[in-house]
């Protein structure tokens, strides 16, 4: 019971830091090597496996959403202090740099091992996000485009093989490949690790796959 309360408080603390724009605190809560996946064919869509690169991603995220606020609706968890799967349902509200409002809903799936996040996967309305980012074409500037290219070039194969559209209107064309299968396999393995042996329910990655369409 104590550990469950701790995990719930920690999850809400993480989203409070998000609402404060405190990307350094977010990075400090993560393991040096992790799988970070943010879906979508837009300027923020990527899969990364290095905490320093995730820190750069956070900095870029807050350029697009400088005043974003998260409202945590539900926190679910399964596992032990050695390895825990946490599902956080949230709503987000922000004002874009062009003054337009932004609202979205989604779910974070966190894999926590020894108090550090080793896996972060986000499900949200990616079309809504893509439309908003595309509307900012040219407004964020050259420095952000260079950061975006760095993140794309550093992404795991699952993202490097996608077609990614930058907010500047530039578009990188990439092959369809097998890297995305690799990224999903990592997540399926991580989720399975939090389901006790002998349980009949499907791995969390399979049980939440339908959320991709939300």
Beta strands, then each sheet from edge to edge (+ up, - down):
strand 1: 30-38
strand 2: 46-48
strand 3: 69-80
strand 4: 83-95
strand 5: 101-113
strand 6: 116-124
strand 7: 164-165
strand 8: 171-172
sheet 1: 2+ 1- 6- 5+ 4- 3+
sheet 2: 7+ 8-
end
